[in-house]
Amino acid sequence: MDTLTRMRAFIDVVEAEGFSAAARKIGRSKALLSKYVRELEDELGALLLNRTTRQFSLTEAGHTYFKRASELVREIDSLAETVRESSGDVKGRIKLTAPRTFGDAAIGRSLVDFAKAHPDITLEIHLDDRFVDLVEEGFDLAIRITRLEDSSMIARRLSPFRIRICAAPELLERVGTPMQPSELARLPCIIDTNGRWLSNWPFRRNNGEMMSVSVSGPIEVNSPLATRAAAVAGLGFAPLPDFIAAPALASGELVSVLDESVPRDGGIYAVYPHRRYLPAKIRVFVDFLAQWFKEHERG
């Protein structure tokens, strides 16, 4: 039995958070995985996992080995995929993280369309609104909707992205349409706690300088979809991603205000770690998304 097989077994167990879960995921027996990990520990002369009858935890050596082993296995797989690419044989698994908002919105269809177009590539999609450490947690790439700031990653912009401040027509009739961002401080607003803004909303002055408006209102919720529903109900002004706001704007349930004052420097990005060999499956995936967004440009 070679070291690489044992190494993969160890990584599978750690990522699945248990022998039983790993066995179910990869289709091997729990006893076999336990044997591989035990042999790896014997080979290294170090304990990697603290085992009990109910759970396990990584030792300090296990943490160190897992991080480096994961990087090595990804490099080996990437090199193999680079060779396969020359023969047109692109397959494998992509471990992807994306915000729940992305998966729930119409643009989440891009992932379904990719899976349909590339049946030999399996997408393992984790929808999570937290900022995931790709290297530490073993992800191949992330979809991020933001102003990109992490220079340690490679990023490809898939689509422009902007926030729209939206309100129901009935609310505008009741409180009036704000002409300046500062007016929002005295008007009811809906706080999306999932966003970076929270209750301090950034705007751009006519001279290009940035300003912040402190807002408050009847609802604070960690979901753009719930924020949109509250806005449609007339409860307040709401900051919504353009792809979330679009259906309600098109139907007239919501109206966009202060468009010229809202920053427009955001984007939807595919982000992945720096690697010597970029896997062919990642290139195929990112190229597909870039083309998908080009064909589905939002107005």
Backbone as CSV, one residue per row, in Angstrom:
resi,resn,N_x,N_y,N_z,CA_x,CA_y,CA_z,C_x,C_y,C_z
1,MET,0.849,-1.201,0.000,0.000,0.000,0.000,0.884,1.251,0.000
2,ASP,0.660,2.204,-0.901,1.534,3.365,-1.024,1.115,4.493,-0.087
3,THR,2.038,5.369,0.170,1.806,6.483,1.100,0.704,7.404,0.615
4,LEU,0.625,7.639,-0.695,-0.385,8.549,-1.227,-1.795,8.049,-0.922
5,THR,-2.029,6.746,-1.033,-3.353,6.186,-0.725,-3.693,6.403,0.744
6,ARG,-2.722,6.175,1.627,-2.950,6.387,3.055,-3.212,7.874,3.342
7,MET,-2.463,8.711,2.650,-2.613,10.153,2.826,-4.017,10.603,2.421
8,ARG,-4.493,10.084,1.290,-5.839,10.437,0.833,-6.888,9.958,1.836
9,ALA,-6.688,8.781,2.394,-7.639,8.252,3.376,-7.699,9.168,4.596
10,PHE,-6.541,9.602,5.066,-6.484,10.513,6.211,-7.215,11.820,5.912
11,ILE,-6.966,12.385,4.746,-7.620,13.636,4.358,-9.135,13.446,4.272
12,ASP,-9.579,12.350,3.690,-11.019,12.065,3.584,-11.668,11.999,4.967
13,VAL,-11.004,11.343,5.910,-11.547,11.197,7.260,-11.653,12.554,7.950
14,VAL,-10.623,13.373,7.821,-10.636,14.691,8.462,-11.702,15.581,7.844
15,GLU,-11.784,15.601,6.517,-12.762,16.474,5.852,-14.194,16.040,6.145
16,ALA,-14.415,14.741,6.285,-15.761,14.238,6.575,-16.063,14.262,8.069
17,GLU,-15.064,14.584,8.867,-15.194,14.674,10.325,-15.567,13.332,10.947
18,GLY,-15.011,12.263,10.412,-15.239,10.952,11.004,-15.015,9.819,10.022
19,PHE,-14.700,8.655,10.553,-14.468,7.490,9.709,-15.733,7.021,9.012
20,SER,-16.842,6.986,9.743,-18.102,6.501,9.162,-18.578,7.405,8.032
21,ALA,-18.527,8.724,8.283,-18.970,9.676,7.257,-18.073,9.607,6.030
22,ALA,-16.765,9.459,6.252,-15.832,9.357,5.127,-16.078,8.087,4.332
23,ALA,-16.350,6.982,5.033,-16.620,5.715,4.353,-17.847,5.813,3.464
24,ARG,-18.891,6.462,3.982,-20.114,6.637,3.174,-19.856,7.520,1.965
25,LYS,-19.050,8.538,2.161,-18.810,9.511,1.094,-18.020,8.923,-0.063
26,ILE,-16.970,8.134,0.253,-16.088,7.650,-0.817,-16.337,6.199,-1.185
27,GLY,-17.262,5.547,-0.479,-17.615,4.182,-0.842,-16.618,3.128,-0.421
28,ARG,-15.905,3.366,0.684,-15.003,2.363,1.240,-15.431,2.046,2.668
29,SER,-14.955,0.931,3.183,-15.375,0.530,4.518,-14.668,1.355,5.586
30,LYS,-15.359,1.520,6.712,-14.783,2.224,7.849,-13.519,1.523,8.331
31,ALA,-13.551,0.180,8.340,-12.397,-0.586,8.810,-11.175,-0.361,7.923
32,LEU,-11.404,-0.256,6.607,-10.293,-0.046,5.689,-9.678,1.336,5.886
33,LEU,-10.522,2.347,6.049,-10.008,3.696,6.276,-9.223,3.756,7.580
34,SER,-9.736,3.110,8.608,-9.050,3.081,9.897,-7.681,2.406,9.753
35,LYS,-7.635,1.349,8.952,-6.379,0.637,8.715,-5.373,1.547,8.011
36,TYR,-5.835,2.275,6.976,-4.942,3.156,6.236,-4.364,4.249,7.142
37,VAL,-5.236,4.868,7.963,-4.778,5.948,8.838,-3.802,5.417,9.878
38,ARG,-4.088,4.247,10.417,-3.187,3.646,11.406,-1.820,3.338,10.778
39,GLU,-1.824,2.832,9.546,-0.564,2.552,8.852,0.207,3.834,8.573
40,LEU,-0.528,4.915,8.244,0.125,6.203,8.002,0.797,6.697,9.279
41,GLU,0.105,6.571,10.403,0.687,6.979,11.683,1.924,6.140,12.012
42,ASP,1.851,4.838,11.750,3.002,3.971,11.996,4.179,4.384,11.118
43,GLU,3.880,4.718,9.872,4.930,5.124,8.926,5.590,6.423,9.373
44,LEU,4.781,7.341,9.893,5.298,8.642,10.317,5.898,8.599,11.722
45,GLY,5.477,7.603,12.498,5.922,7.532,13.887,5.312,8.629,14.729
46,ALA,4.071,9.028,14.385,3.399,10.110,15.114,1.896,9.865,15.112
47,LEU,1.243,10.241,16.205,-0.214,10.137,16.300,-0.844,11.348,15.620
48,LEU,-1.713,11.099,14.646,-2.371,12.185,13.911,-3.770,12.477,14.435
49,LEU,-4.451,11.436,14.931,-5.824,11.580,15.411,-5.941,11.064,16.839
50,ASN,-6.643,11.843,17.682,-7.046,11.361,18.996,-8.416,10.715,18.848
51,ARG,-8.503,9.419,19.073,-9.762,8.703,18.859,-10.438,8.388,20.182
52,THR,-11.775,8.517,20.211,-12.597,8.007,21.303,-13.706,7.190,20.667
53,THR,-14.565,6.615,21.463,-15.641,5.796,20.912,-16.664,6.640,20.160
54,ARG,-16.755,7.921,20.460,-17.790,8.759,19.850,-17.250,9.798,18.871
55,GLN,-16.005,10.188,19.038,-15.493,11.250,18.185,-13.972,11.168,18.087
56,PHE,-13.425,12.057,17.263,-11.970,12.132,17.164,-11.583,13.597,17.028
57,SER,-10.325,13.870,17.273,-9.816,15.222,17.081,-8.396,15.118,16.553
58,LEU,-7.964,16.144,15.860,-6.616,16.178,15.322,-5.609,16.518,16.413
59,THR,-4.499,15.821,16.423,-3.396,16.201,17.283,-2.684,17.397,16.653
60,GLU,-1.734,17.966,17.372,-0.968,19.080,16.800,-0.236,18.617,15.541
61,ALA,0.339,17.412,15.602,1.006,16.864,14.418,-0.005,16.618,13.303
62,GLY,-1.207,16.199,13.677,-2.259,15.951,12.700,-2.662,17.211,11.968
63,HIS,-2.779,18.323,12.692,-3.109,19.611,12.071,-2.049,19.984,11.041
64,THR,-0.792,19.874,11.443,0.299,20.242,10.544,0.319,19.336,9.308
65,TYR,0.164,18.039,9.541,0.224,17.086,8.437,-0.965,17.258,7.487
66,PHE,-2.154,17.493,8.047,-3.352,17.641,7.212,-3.211,18.826,6.254
67,LYS,-2.758,19.959,6.766,-2.646,21.144,5.915,-1.663,20.913,4.771
68,ARG,-0.497,20.386,5.103,0.520,20.192,4.060,0.145,19.048,3.119
69,ALA,-0.407,17.968,3.676,-0.806,16.834,2.843,-1.891,17.237,1.861
70,SER,-2.828,18.061,2.311,-3.898,18.521,1.423,-3.330,19.299,0.253
71,GLU,-2.347,20.160,0.542,-1.715,20.938,-0.520,-0.987,20.028,-1.505
72,LEU,-0.279,19.034,-0.984,0.472,18.116,-1.849,-0.450,17.292,-2.742
73,VAL,-1.538,16.777,-2.152,-2.475,15.967,-2.936,-3.131,16.805,-4.021
74,ARG,-3.471,18.053,-3.692,-4.065,18.926,-4.718,-3.069,19.186,-5.839
75,GLU,-1.806,19.374,-5.492,-0.783,19.594,-6.520,-0.632,18.364,-7.407
76,ILE,-0.620,17.187,-6.800,-0.504,15.939,-7.572,-1.698,15.777,-8.505
77,ASP,-2.894,16.031,-7.975,-4.098,15.917,-8.797,-4.102,16.956,-9.909
78,SER,-3.646,18.160,-9.585,-3.610,19.219,-10.593,-2.667,18.866,-11.734
79,LEU,-1.501,18.304,-11.374,-0.542,17.909,-12.401,-1.125,16.825,-13.300
80,ALA,-1.813,15.854,-12.685,-2.433,14.785,-13.469,-3.504,15.342,-14.394
81,GLU,-4.273,16.308,-13.886,-5.336,16.885,-14.701,-4.775,17.725,-15.837
82,THR,-3.629,18.363,-15.584,-2.990,19.134,-16.651,-2.581,18.224,-17.806
83,VAL,-2.079,17.037,-17.461,-1.706,16.064,-18.495,-2.950,15.552,-19.215
84,ARG,-4.000,15.256,-18.442,-5.238,14.752,-19.056,-5.851,15.779,-20.003
85,GLU,-5.699,17.054,-19.650,-6.311,18.111,-20.455,-5.816,18.059,-21.894
86,SER,-4.539,17.695,-22.071,-3.974,17.653,-23.419,-4.645,16.606,-24.288
87,SER,-5.283,15.619,-23.633,-5.994,14.587,-24.394,-7.502,14.844,-24.418
88,GLY,-7.906,15.994,-23.857,-9.325,16.347,-23.854,-10.130,15.624,-22.794
89,ASP,-9.463,14.970,-21.846,-10.158,14.197,-20.820,-10.174,14.994,-19.517
90,VAL,-11.210,15.793,-19.293,-11.333,16.614,-18.091,-12.440,16.047,-17.222
91,LYS,-12.072,15.630,-16.012,-13.053,15.060,-15.093,-12.576,15.281,-13.673
92,GLY,-13.390,14.885,-12.710,-12.998,15.008,-11.312,-14.065,15.683,-10.480
93,ARG,-13.668,16.175,-9.304,-14.578,16.805,-8.346,-14.085,18.215,-8.046
94,ILE,-15.019,19.155,-7.983,-14.703,20.530,-7.609,-15.418,20.838,-6.298
95,LYS,-14.632,21.176,-5.279,-15.202,21.565,-3.991,-15.319,23.082,-3.979
96,LEU,-16.557,23.547,-3.961,-16.867,24.962,-4.191,-17.636,25.541,-3.020
97,THR,-17.293,26.766,-2.624,-18.070,27.492,-1.634,-18.645,28.751,-2.271
98,ALA,-19.880,29.071,-1.913,-20.555,30.256,-2.446,-21.559,30.750,-1.408
99,PRO,-21.900,32.033,-1.444,-22.908,32.545,-0.509,-24.271,31.901,-0.774
100,ARG,-25.065,31.760,0.276,-26.425,31.242,0.095,-27.213,32.099,-0.883
101,THR,-26.958,33.393,-0.850,-27.644,34.312,-1.758,-27.427,33.924,-3.206
102,PHE,-26.197,33.508,-3.539,-25.876,33.106,-4.901,-26.676,31.870,-5.288
103,GLY,-26.696,30.876,-4.404,-27.403,29.638,-4.710,-28.906,29.818,-4.813
104,ASP,-29.456,30.735,-4.002,-30.905,30.932,-3.976,-31.411,31.802,-5.114
105,ALA,-30.539,32.647,-5.654,-30.955,33.576,-6.706,-30.937,32.900,-8.074
106,ALA,-31.458,33.606,-9.057,-31.516,33.060,-10.417,-30.131,32.739,-10.964
107,ILE,-29.105,33.488,-10.529,-27.757,33.240,-11.036,-27.202,31.901,-10.545
108,GLY,-27.822,31.329,-9.515,-27.410,30.004,-9.069,-27.633,28.949,-10.137
109,ARG,-28.451,29.271,-11.116,-28.699,28.370,-12.233,-27.417,28.069,-13.005
110,SER,-26.437,28.969,-12.897,-25.167,28.751,-13.599,-24.499,27.459,-13.148
111,LEU,-24.618,27.123,-11.872,-24.009,25.899,-11.346,-24.721,24.665,-11.887
112,VAL,-26.047,24.740,-11.957,-26.834,23.630,-12.500,-26.502,23.426,-13.972
113,ASP,-26.401,24.525,-14.700,-26.099,24.432,-16.135,-24.712,23.850,-16.367
114,PHE,-23.752,24.195,-15.501,-22.415,23.618,-15.642,-22.452,22.111,-15.412
115,ALA,-23.136,21.698,-14.348,-23.216,20.263,-14.043,-23.862,19.494,-15.192
116,LYS,-24.835,20.109,-15.835,-25.514,19.461,-16.964,-24.592,19.369,-18.175
117,ALA,-23.781,20.404,-18.375,-22.897,20.444,-19.543,-21.646,19.596,-19.353
118,HIS,-21.276,19.329,-18.087,-20.038,18.582,-17.812,-20.312,17.452,-16.825
119,PRO,-20.960,16.401,-17.283,-21.335,15.304,-16.380,-20.148,14.552,-15.777
120,ASP,-18.944,14.701,-16.349,-17.775,14.013,-15.800,-17.114,14.791,-14.668
121,ILE,-17.613,15.996,-14.386,-17.095,16.801,-13.279,-18.181,16.908,-12.208
122,THR,-17.865,16.497,-11.002,-18.816,16.554,-9.900,-18.622,17.846,-9.118
123,LEU,-19.702,18.599,-8.914,-19.650,19.814,-8.104,-20.063,19.480,-6.674
124,GLU,-19.178,19.748,-5.735,-19.501,19.627,-4.310,-19.701,21.054,-3.798
125,ILE,-20.956,21.474,-3.710,-21.282,22.875,-3.441,-21.609,23.074,-1.963
126,HIS,-20.901,24.000,-1.324,-21.174,24.369,0.067,-21.660,25.816,0.069
127,LEU,-22.941,26.024,0.371,-23.494,27.373,0.450,-23.321,27.882,1.874
128,ASP,-22.541,28.941,2.022,-22.184,29.432,3.353,-21.906,30.920,3.254
129,ASP,-22.513,31.699,4.130,-22.347,33.146,4.062,-21.094,33.649,4.780
130,ARG,-20.405,32.778,5.504,-19.180,33.223,6.162,-18.029,33.262,5.150
131,PHE,-16.964,33.972,5.530,-15.794,34.099,4.665,-14.917,32.865,4.878
132,VAL,-14.904,31.958,3.922,-14.229,30.669,4.051,-12.749,30.793,3.686
133,ASP,-11.882,30.176,4.494,-10.462,30.082,4.173,-10.287,28.904,3.208
134,LEU,-10.031,29.198,1.954,-10.000,28.149,0.932,-8.901,27.128,1.176
135,VAL,-7.715,27.591,1.513,-6.589,26.677,1.706,-6.782,25.851,2.964
136,GLU,-7.123,26.517,4.066,-7.250,25.832,5.346,-8.351,24.782,5.311
137,GLU,-9.443,25.062,4.591,-10.597,24.169,4.591,-10.693,23.300,3.339
138,GLY,-9.677,23.374,2.500,-9.585,22.448,1.382,-10.548,22.683,0.235
139,PHE,-10.909,23.943,-0.018,-11.791,24.245,-1.146,-10.976,24.545,-2.395
140,ASP,-11.523,24.145,-3.540,-10.864,24.439,-4.811,-11.046,25.889,-5.212
141,LEU,-12.234,26.419,-4.968,-12.479,27.818,-5.297,-13.739,28.314,-4.595
142,ALA,-13.945,29.628,-4.682,-15.113,30.261,-4.074,-15.740,31.216,-5.072
143,ILE,-17.045,31.379,-4.956,-17.739,32.467,-5.639,-17.946,33.548,-4.593
144,ARG,-17.459,34.735,-4.851,-17.598,35.828,-3.886,-18.238,37.046,-4.540
145,ILE,-19.158,37.643,-3.802,-19.901,38.809,-4.277,-19.490,39.975,-3.394
146,THR,-18.569,40.799,-3.896,-17.956,41.768,-2.999,-17.068,42.726,-3.774
147,ARG,-16.422,43.603,-3.035,-15.260,44.326,-3.537,-14.058,43.493,-3.130
148,LEU,-13.286,43.008,-4.095,-12.228,42.043,-3.809,-11.038,42.724,-3.137
149,GLU,-10.565,42.111,-2.037,-9.454,42.707,-1.293,-8.334,41.714,-0.986
150,ASP,-8.573,40.418,-1.122,-7.591,39.405,-0.738,-6.591,39.174,-1.870
151,SER,-5.401,39.768,-1.754,-4.411,39.678,-2.824,-3.689,38.337,-2.847
152,SER,-3.901,37.490,-1.819,-3.236,36.185,-1.797,-3.943,35.180,-2.692
153,MET,-5.067,35.563,-3.262,-5.855,34.687,-4.111,-5.835,35.173,-5.560
154,ILE,-6.104,34.244,-6.471,-6.316,34.595,-7.876,-7.809,34.777,-8.074
155,ALA,-8.207,35.826,-8.755,-9.630,36.102,-8.930,-9.935,36.452,-10.376
156,ARG,-11.079,35.990,-10.827,-11.561,36.365,-12.153,-12.961,36.942,-12.001
157,ARG,-13.127,38.135,-12.487,-14.431,38.801,-12.383,-15.388,38.187,-13.396
158,LEU,-16.497,37.686,-12.891,-17.491,37.041,-13.744,-18.561,38.012,-14.213
159,SER,-18.870,38.978,-13.349,-19.964,39.889,-13.670,-19.879,41.113,-12.771
160,PRO,-20.289,42.275,-13.270,-20.395,43.429,-12.361,-21.513,43.178,-11.353
161,PHE,-21.443,43.896,-10.259,-22.433,43.733,-9.199,-22.625,45.082,-8.507
162,ARG,-23.861,45.369,-8.177,-24.131,46.616,-7.465,-25.275,46.422,-6.484
163,ILE,-25.309,47.300,-5.519,-26.403,47.342,-4.556,-27.410,48.393,-5.020
164,ARG,-28.677,48.092,-4.838,-29.729,49.073,-5.104,-30.499,49.341,-3.822
165,ILE,-30.767,50.598,-3.545,-31.608,50.964,-2.412,-33.047,50.967,-2.915
166,CYS,-33.855,50.072,-2.355,-35.196,49.836,-2.892,-36.283,50.138,-1.861
167,ALA,-37.438,50.482,-2.367,-38.595,50.735,-1.504,-39.867,50.456,-2.275
168,ALA,-40.915,50.113,-1.553,-42.221,49.882,-2.171,-42.856,51.219,-2.531
169,PRO,-43.601,51.284,-3.636,-44.276,52.531,-4.010,-45.137,53.100,-2.889
170,GLU,-45.798,52.236,-2.130,-46.657,52.712,-1.044,-45.850,53.419,0.040
171,LEU,-44.616,52.937,0.285,-43.767,53.602,1.269,-43.357,54.980,0.768
172,LEU,-43.027,55.082,-0.512,-42.636,56.372,-1.076,-43.793,57.363,-1.021
173,GLU,-45.005,56.872,-1.237,-46.174,57.744,-1.129,-46.359,58.250,0.303
174,ARG,-45.995,57.390,1.264,-46.227,57.716,2.675,-45.150,58.643,3.231
175,VAL,-43.873,58.390,2.903,-42.787,59.157,3.524,-42.041,60.044,2.537
176,GLY,-42.310,59.871,1.240,-41.628,60.656,0.233,-40.387,59.960,-0.301
177,THR,-39.917,60.415,-1.458,-38.729,59.829,-2.088,-37.487,60.615,-1.681
178,PRO,-36.526,59.979,-1.064,-35.311,60.706,-0.648,-34.516,61.184,-1.857
179,MET,-34.050,62.413,-1.767,-33.235,62.986,-2.840,-31.747,62.946,-2.492
180,GLN,-31.437,62.848,-1.191,-30.068,62.781,-0.716,-29.924,61.596,0.231
181,PRO,-28.782,60.891,0.223,-28.596,59.748,1.123,-28.827,60.086,2.586
182,SER,-28.459,61.290,3.001,-28.586,61.673,4.409,-30.034,61.608,4.902
183,GLU,-30.994,61.705,3.998,-32.406,61.654,4.392,-32.805,60.283,4.942
184,LEU,-32.052,59.246,4.569,-32.377,57.903,5.044,-32.230,57.786,6.557
185,ALA,-31.449,58.656,7.179,-31.223,58.591,8.624,-32.521,58.795,9.401
186,ARG,-33.494,59.476,8.806,-34.763,59.718,9.510,-35.920,58.878,8.945
187,LEU,-35.598,57.975,8.018,-36.625,57.150,7.389,-36.458,55.694,7.822
188,PRO,-37.544,54.895,7.785,-37.433,53.482,8.178,-36.594,52.692,7.168
189,CYS,-35.633,51.921,7.674,-34.763,51.126,6.813,-34.707,49.689,7.312
190,ILE,-34.434,48.780,6.398,-34.335,47.351,6.722,-32.864,46.975,6.686
191,ILE,-32.377,46.393,7.769,-30.959,46.079,7.894,-30.724,44.619,7.525
192,ASP,-29.898,44.395,6.496,-29.478,43.037,6.149,-28.164,42.774,6.883
193,THR,-28.225,42.013,7.984,-27.036,41.767,8.801,-26.051,40.811,8.138
194,ASN,-26.434,40.263,7.003,-25.522,39.413,6.241,-24.533,40.236,5.437
195,GLY,-24.883,41.472,5.173,-24.048,42.328,4.349,-22.954,42.998,5.154
196,ARG,-22.020,43.610,4.452,-20.896,44.283,5.100,-21.309,45.634,5.667
197,TRP,-22.426,46.164,5.169,-22.801,47.521,5.552,-23.393,47.598,6.953
198,LEU,-24.201,46.602,7.320,-24.981,46.621,8.557,-25.810,47.900,8.596
199,SER,-25.706,48.707,9.647,-26.556,49.898,9.747,-25.826,51.173,9.330
200,ASN,-24.627,51.035,8.775,-23.901,52.199,8.260,-23.729,52.038,6.757
201,TRP,-24.611,52.700,6.010,-24.645,52.498,4.566,-23.735,53.494,3.864
202,PRO,-22.832,52.997,3.008,-21.908,53.893,2.298,-22.537,54.485,1.036
203,PHE,-22.214,55.730,0.790,-22.667,56.403,-0.424,-21.521,57.264,-0.963
204,ARG,-21.657,57.645,-2.215,-20.647,58.491,-2.844,-21.234,59.883,-3.069
205,ARG,-20.515,60.910,-2.599,-20.952,62.285,-2.809,-20.774,62.686,-4.275
206,ASN,-21.319,63.815,-4.624,-21.201,64.315,-6.001,-19.747,64.542,-6.407
207,ASN,-18.893,64.874,-5.416,-17.474,65.121,-5.711,-16.638,63.841,-5.696
208,GLY,-17.302,62.697,-5.518,-16.607,61.420,-5.533,-16.178,60.910,-4.174
209,GLU,-16.233,61.741,-3.156,-15.847,61.308,-1.818,-16.909,60.382,-1.224
210,MET,-16.452,59.478,-0.349,-17.373,58.544,0.288,-17.942,59.141,1.571
211,MET,-19.169,58.755,1.874,-19.811,59.158,3.115,-20.575,57.962,3.667
212,SER,-20.931,58.009,4.932,-21.667,56.927,5.567,-22.909,57.494,6.232
213,VAL,-24.021,56.794,6.075,-25.285,57.212,6.691,-25.717,56.135,7.677
214,SER,-25.926,56.522,8.913,-26.384,55.593,9.945,-27.899,55.469,9.870
215,VAL,-28.400,54.249,9.689,-29.834,54.033,9.499,-30.375,53.082,10.567
216,SER,-31.682,53.042,10.675,-32.344,52.129,11.605,-33.731,51.826,11.066
217,GLY,-34.375,50.818,11.650,-35.703,50.471,11.165,-36.321,49.317,11.927
218,PRO,-37.439,48.821,11.436,-38.213,47.824,12.177,-37.698,46.397,12.108
219,ILE,-36.815,46.094,11.122,-36.375,44.703,10.948,-34.874,44.646,10.671
220,GLU,-34.198,43.702,11.341,-32.823,43.335,11.022,-32.816,41.838,10.759
221,VAL,-32.327,41.434,9.583,-32.405,40.022,9.210,-31.198,39.638,8.364
222,ASN,-30.735,38.386,8.507,-29.531,37.963,7.782,-29.883,37.226,6.498
223,SER,-30.708,37.843,5.670,-31.100,37.233,4.404,-31.556,38.299,3.420
224,PRO,-30.922,38.401,2.254,-31.390,39.343,1.237,-32.808,39.046,0.759
225,LEU,-33.193,37.750,0.730,-34.547,37.408,0.298,-35.586,37.890,1.300
226,ALA,-35.294,37.731,2.590,-36.204,38.237,3.616,-36.220,39.762,3.613
227,THR,-35.063,40.362,3.351,-34.985,41.822,3.250,-35.868,42.322,2.111
228,ARG,-35.815,41.626,0.981,-36.658,42.006,-0.157,-38.133,41.883,0.188
229,ALA,-38.502,40.795,0.860,-39.908,40.596,1.242,-40.389,41.713,2.159
230,ALA,-39.534,42.120,3.095,-39.913,43.205,4.003,-40.052,44.522,3.254
231,ALA,-39.182,44.735,2.268,-39.263,45.957,1.472,-40.539,45.974,0.636
232,VAL,-40.874,44.845,0.028,-42.104,44.749,-0.772,-43.324,45.018,0.102
233,ALA,-43.258,44.625,1.372,-44.363,44.852,2.296,-44.453,46.307,2.763
234,GLY,-43.492,47.132,2.343,-43.541,48.549,2.676,-42.983,48.907,4.031
235,LEU,-42.147,48.026,4.607,-41.640,48.267,5.954,-40.448,49.219,6.004
236,GLY,-39.804,49.424,4.863,-38.669,50.331,4.886,-37.854,50.275,3.614
237,PHE,-36.841,51.145,3.559,-35.888,51.143,2.451,-34.895,50.010,2.687
238,ALA,-34.490,49.339,1.601,-33.639,48.152,1.760,-32.501,48.147,0.757
239,PRO,-31.290,47.784,1.208,-30.174,47.603,0.272,-30.208,46.171,-0.266
240,LEU,-30.370,46.029,-1.568,-30.509,44.703,-2.168,-29.499,44.498,-3.297
241,PRO,-28.877,43.324,-3.359,-28.067,43.005,-4.538,-28.929,43.118,-5.791
242,ASP,-28.349,43.608,-6.867,-29.152,43.837,-8.068,-29.851,42.579,-8.563
243,PHE,-29.192,41.406,-8.433,-29.819,40.190,-8.938,-30.941,39.686,-8.023
244,ILE,-30.972,40.170,-6.784,-32.085,39.862,-5.882,-33.229,40.846,-6.096
245,ALA,-32.883,42.092,-6.340,-33.903,43.133,-6.517,-34.610,43.040,-7.862
246,ALA,-33.939,42.504,-8.882,-34.430,42.572,-10.263,-35.884,42.148,-10.464
247,PRO,-36.323,40.988,-9.943,-37.717,40.588,-10.201,-38.740,41.581,-9.648
248,ALA,-38.487,42.090,-8.431,-39.437,43.020,-7.819,-39.397,44.388,-8.500
249,LEU,-38.222,44.782,-9.004,-38.134,46.035,-9.756,-38.872,45.920,-11.085
250,ALA,-38.731,44.765,-11.732,-39.395,44.558,-13.018,-40.917,44.527,-12.872
251,SER,-41.396,43.983,-11.768,-42.847,43.882,-11.556,-43.467,45.166,-11.014
252,GLY,-42.616,46.087,-10.574,-43.119,47.320,-10.000,-43.397,47.238,-8.509
253,GLU,-43.096,46.080,-7.899,-43.302,45.950,-6.451,-42.313,46.807,-5.674
254,LEU,-41.165,47.069,-6.273,-40.152,47.914,-5.663,-39.679,48.970,-6.657
255,VAL,-39.186,50.060,-6.109,-38.614,51.143,-6.895,-37.208,51.393,-6.368
256,SER,-36.267,51.643,-7.267,-34.891,51.917,-6.882,-34.686,53.417,-6.718
257,VAL,-34.037,53.818,-5.608,-33.799,55.242,-5.346,-32.308,55.481,-5.127
258,LEU,-31.908,56.745,-5.244,-30.525,57.173,-4.964,-29.481,56.404,-5.777
259,ASP,-29.837,56.009,-6.993,-28.946,55.188,-7.810,-27.586,55.830,-8.053
260,GLU,-27.552,57.144,-8.235,-26.298,57.816,-8.564,-25.366,57.925,-7.365
261,SER,-25.897,57.676,-6.169,-25.089,57.835,-4.954,-24.538,56.518,-4.412
262,VAL,-25.023,55.390,-4.955,-24.597,54.090,-4.447,-23.320,53.649,-5.175
263,PRO,-22.257,53.246,-4.444,-21.019,52.794,-5.092,-21.272,51.624,-6.038
264,ARG,-20.486,51.589,-7.119,-20.674,50.544,-8.129,-19.379,49.760,-8.388
265,ASP,-18.556,49.612,-7.376,-17.253,48.973,-7.600,-17.222,47.506,-7.191
266,GLY,-18.381,46.897,-7.013,-18.426,45.486,-6.635,-18.449,44.574,-7.847
267,GLY,-18.304,43.296,-7.582,-18.346,42.320,-8.661,-18.627,40.932,-8.123
268,ILE,-18.970,40.025,-9.033,-19.092,38.611,-8.704,-17.818,37.944,-9.226
269,TYR,-17.067,37.310,-8.335,-15.755,36.775,-8.676,-15.676,35.264,-8.449
270,ALA,-14.886,34.613,-9.281,-14.419,33.263,-8.991,-13.029,33.426,-8.395
271,VAL,-12.833,32.891,-7.201,-11.592,33.088,-6.459,-10.977,31.730,-6.138
272,TYR,-9.676,31.588,-6.357,-9.016,30.326,-6.053,-7.577,30.590,-5.625
273,PRO,-6.976,29.643,-4.866,-5.622,29.864,-4.349,-4.575,29.855,-5.453
274,HIS,-3.452,30.530,-5.176,-2.296,30.444,-6.073,-1.777,29.005,-6.080
275,ARG,-1.590,28.451,-7.259,-1.054,27.102,-7.387,-0.092,27.052,-8.560
276,ARG,0.847,26.140,-8.461,1.780,25.963,-9.576,1.052,25.394,-10.776
277,TYR,0.195,24.408,-10.526,-0.595,23.805,-11.600,-2.066,24.071,-11.329
278,LEU,-2.689,24.865,-12.181,-4.129,25.105,-12.024,-4.867,23.941,-12.671
279,PRO,-5.685,23.226,-11.919,-6.379,22.070,-12.483,-7.218,22.449,-13.704
280,ALA,-7.208,21.568,-14.681,-8.000,21.804,-15.887,-9.473,21.965,-15.558
281,LYS,-9.967,21.176,-14.581,-11.384,21.248,-14.233,-11.746,22.642,-13.715
282,ILE,-10.796,23.316,-13.020,-11.061,24.663,-12.514,-11.112,25.654,-13.662
283,ARG,-10.188,25.518,-14.608,-10.209,26.404,-15.776,-11.498,26.237,-16.562
284,VAL,-11.915,24.985,-16.749,-13.151,24.721,-17.490,-14.337,25.337,-16.765
285,PHE,-14.370,25.190,-15.452,-15.485,25.705,-14.653,-15.549,27.236,-14.709
286,VAL,-14.415,27.882,-14.488,-14.404,29.344,-14.471,-14.708,29.908,-15.850
287,ASP,-14.167,29.287,-16.897,-14.479,29.734,-18.262,-15.971,29.604,-18.544
288,PHE,-16.566,28.508,-18.069,-17.999,28.299,-18.278,-18.797,29.396,-17.582
289,LEU,-18.460,29.695,-16.314,-19.207,30.729,-15.586,-19.055,32.089,-16.249
290,ALA,-17.844,32.418,-16.696,-17.635,33.703,-17.349,-18.508,33.831,-18.594
291,GLN,-18.588,32.767,-19.384,-19.425,32.786,-20.578,-20.898,32.816,-20.219
292,TRP,-21.270,32.075,-19.160,-22.675,32.042,-18.717,-23.144,33.439,-18.326
293,PHE,-22.334,34.154,-17.544,-22.727,35.491,-17.111,-22.752,36.471,-18.281
294,LYS,-21.863,36.258,-19.251,-21.865,37.113,-20.436,-23.161,36.943,-21.220
295,GLU,-23.640,35.696,-21.290,-24.874,35.418,-22.024,-26.126,35.791,-21.246
296,HIS,-25.987,35.964,-19.930,-27.142,36.291,-19.083,-26.945,37.650,-18.420
297,GLU,-26.371,38.575,-19.152,-26.121,39.904,-18.593,-27.413,40.528,-18.126
298,ARG,-27.303,41.117,-16.928,-28.481,41.779,-16.343,-28.461,43.246,-16.703
299,GLY,-29.636,43.765,-16.918,-29.707,45.177,-17.239,-29.607,46.060,-16.033
